[in-house]
């Protein structure tokens, strides 16, 4: 069967014609975030990464707020109320610049703001969300602890009643935005089970020392949270969340953004490898003219665009209110795994230049090592799917 007469020409940037599935509004969101990333992140991110800092985090957060990228899929309280696919496309473009920038947006919107929006009181929503949506106030999300990552039920941070107040004590670890946050959503054990608390970071007893000497997400602020008998009023607790259902639903929302974001990192590395293969000459011709290089590029393109299609499908299900947590695990497990493979293959095409920060490849490779394990390790998502497939719980 031949090619249909009048069919569109093959587009190496969109070989499956996925753009045809997107609305004009979705394409406009993608272009806006892509342009912002190109202007405000890409010229500087290699330097930020090499220095291990994000010196303009507050400025960038305000700009992202002006774009409507913070809590963009939430309704009301200054949030954009965008669709799930629009949010996903924004995550893809942000992570194509750097995983740290997408993490900033994910933690702000999909974890801290989402927790308050879904589980908070009306007073909490009105007090915190408009400033967070505008980027005037940065939030963080305290769940993981030094000794309890994949098993949040074992957390040691606790909150005790003292009259009408709550007193929080404990530590949280690997907290994005922690040292610059004005508010922290902290999960703690109570006599009534796990509860969430909205904690102003200027509260006495709260501190957030920054974690240094990391070789991944270097253009991102990562902190420990220390709560030393932090006293909070009764209305600091999130009234609609009791037990692990609260924090786990927040994680599922954040994981959805990762499904898209990982493909952004993969796309950046694929495009760098493709451009390099067409211009780098060895043995008298571009290396893209050799069969082994073309095989690598073809396999990279297959997994990249299959991953984008998967993200798009999950986004449509989320917009329809039909996305299950197991399906989010499916997407996160597949897309992060394939993104790492694409980026590592890109590094082989670039040869020695693949380790240089003049190119984005090694930066994305190291960042994805964090993406692989945060919001649920690959092993945890395998067990989620294993339980869904067999009906047998293998977590214990």
WOMO-V405361 format. One record per run of one state. SS is the DSSP state (helix for helix, strand for strand, loop for the rest). FROM is the first residue (numbers start at 1). TO is the last residue. If there is no record, write none. Layout:
ss;from;to
SS;FROM;TO
SS;FROM;TO
This chain:
ss;from;to
loop;1;17
helix;18;21
loop;22;23
helix;24;40
loop;41;44
helix;45;51
loop;52;56
helix;57;67
loop;68;83
helix;84;97
loop;98;98
helix;99;119
loop;120;121
helix;122;133
loop;134;138
strand;139;142
loop;143;144
strand;145;145
loop;146;147
strand;148;148
loop;149;151
helix;152;154
loop;155;157
strand;158;162
loop;163;164
strand;165;176
loop;177;177
helix;178;180
loop;181;182
strand;183;190
loop;191;192
strand;193;200
loop;201;205
strand;206;207
loop;208;209
strand;210;210
loop;211;221
strand;222;232
loop;233;233
helix;234;236
strand;237;242
loop;243;243
helix;244;279
loop;280;280
strand;281;282
loop;283;284
strand;285;286
helix;287;289
loop;290;290
helix;291;319
loop;320;324
helix;325;355
loop;356;360
helix;361;373
loop;374;377
helix;378;390
loop;391;396
